[in-house]
Amino acid sequence: MQYSLIIYASPASPSTITALKFSKALLEKGHSIFRIFFYGEAVKTANALQVLPQNEYDLPSAWQCFIRDNSLDATVCIAAAIRRGVLDETEAKRYKKPSSSLVDNFELSGLGQLAEAALKSDRLITFG
């Protein structure tokens, strides 16, 4: 089966950890993931500039490695991202900010990407 996921919760939320475990289990069972869509507070997962305390589990890095290692399509809602300071190079220039903050392997995009994921997937699962 082909799945897409929508993640709403912040990177510190237990539901975000559950989403990562669920995603790993999907791939281990032979399913595929069409897209992971980060929305709302979840866009902070794609912020390259955040630093967590040493005693905290670095869930954003875990997501980033999982997405990179499995060549997954990770989309970040552009409206939610800009509001929270998560910018790619294009948006940083547009808003005259000194640098981008979007990690590699993530893409800023609109809700059209979410609609496409719903149409092309057998299941659309939400976490948050």
C-alpha positions as CSV (number, residue, x, y, z in Angstrom):
1,M,0.0,0.0,0.0
2,Q,1.0,3.6,-0.6
3,Y,0.7,6.0,2.4
4,S,1.0,9.7,2.9
5,L,1.3,11.3,6.3
6,I,0.3,14.7,7.7
7,I,2.1,15.8,10.8
8,Y,0.6,18.7,12.8
9,A,2.4,18.6,16.1
10,S,5.6,20.2,17.2
11,P,8.8,18.2,17.1
12,A,8.7,17.8,20.9
13,S,5.2,16.1,20.8
14,P,4.8,12.4,21.5
15,S,2.6,12.1,18.4
16,T,5.6,13.2,16.3
17,I,7.6,10.4,17.7
18,T,4.8,8.0,17.0
19,A,4.6,9.2,13.4
20,L,8.3,8.5,12.9
21,K,8.0,5.0,14.4
22,F,4.9,4.4,12.3
23,S,6.7,5.5,9.1
24,K,9.7,3.2,9.8
25,A,7.3,0.3,10.4
26,L,5.5,1.0,7.1
27,L,8.8,0.7,5.1
28,E,9.9,-2.3,7.1
29,K,6.6,-4.1,6.2
30,G,7.1,-3.3,2.5
31,H,4.7,-0.4,2.1
32,S,5.7,2.9,0.5
33,I,5.3,6.5,1.5
34,F,4.3,8.9,-1.2
35,R,4.7,12.1,0.9
36,I,5.1,13.4,4.4
37,F,3.5,16.7,4.8
38,F,4.6,18.9,7.8
39,Y,1.9,21.4,8.8
40,G,1.4,23.9,11.6
41,E,3.9,23.5,14.5
42,A,5.4,20.4,12.7
43,V,7.2,22.7,10.2
44,K,9.8,23.3,13.0
45,T,11.0,19.8,12.2
46,A,12.6,21.3,9.0
47,N,14.3,24.2,10.8
48,A,18.1,23.9,10.4
49,L,18.8,26.6,13.0
50,Q,17.1,25.0,16.1
51,V,19.4,23.6,18.7
52,L,18.0,21.2,21.4
53,P,19.4,20.7,24.9
54,Q,22.0,17.9,25.1
55,N,19.7,15.7,27.3
56,E,16.7,15.9,24.8
57,Y,16.1,13.4,22.0
58,D,16.8,15.3,18.7
59,L,13.6,14.2,16.9
60,P,14.1,16.8,14.1
61,S,17.5,15.2,13.2
62,A,15.9,11.7,13.4
63,W,13.3,12.8,10.9
64,Q,15.8,14.4,8.7
65,C,18.0,11.3,8.6
66,F,15.0,9.0,8.0
67,I,13.8,11.2,5.1
68,R,17.3,11.5,3.6
69,D,18.1,7.8,4.0
70,N,14.9,6.6,2.4
71,S,14.7,9.3,-0.3
72,L,11.2,10.4,0.8
73,D,9.2,13.3,-0.3
74,A,9.0,15.7,2.7
75,T,6.9,18.8,2.1
76,V,6.6,21.7,4.5
77,C,3.5,24.0,4.3
78,I,4.9,27.3,3.0
79,A,2.4,29.5,4.9
80,A,3.1,27.8,8.2
81,A,6.8,27.7,7.6
82,I,7.2,31.4,6.8
83,R,5.2,32.3,9.9
84,R,7.7,30.3,12.0
85,G,10.9,31.5,10.3
86,V,11.5,28.4,8.2
87,L,12.6,29.7,4.8
88,D,14.3,28.3,1.8
89,E,16.7,30.4,-0.3
90,T,14.0,31.8,-2.5
91,E,11.8,32.9,0.4
92,A,14.7,34.3,2.3
93,K,15.5,36.5,-0.6
94,R,11.9,37.5,-1.2
95,Y,11.5,38.6,2.4
96,K,15.0,40.1,2.6
97,K,16.2,37.8,5.4
98,P,19.9,37.1,5.9
99,S,19.8,33.3,5.3
100,S,17.6,30.3,4.7
101,S,16.7,27.9,7.5
102,L,15.1,24.9,5.7
103,V,17.1,21.7,6.0
104,D,18.1,19.7,3.0
105,N,15.7,17.1,1.6
106,F,12.6,19.2,2.6
107,E,10.6,21.3,0.2
108,L,8.4,24.3,0.9
109,S,5.1,24.0,-0.9
110,G,1.4,24.7,-0.7
111,L,-1.7,22.7,0.2
112,G,-1.8,21.5,-3.4
113,Q,0.9,19.0,-2.5
114,L,-1.3,17.8,0.3
115,A,-4.3,17.4,-2.0
116,E,-2.1,15.5,-4.5
117,A,-0.9,13.2,-1.7
118,A,-4.5,12.4,-0.7
119,L,-5.3,11.6,-4.3
120,K,-2.3,9.4,-5.0
121,S,-2.2,7.5,-1.7
122,D,-4.2,4.5,-0.6
123,R,-4.2,5.9,3.0
124,L,-3.7,9.4,4.4
125,I,-2.7,9.2,8.1
126,T,-2.6,12.3,10.3
127,F,-0.6,12.8,13.5
128,G,-0.9,15.7,15.8
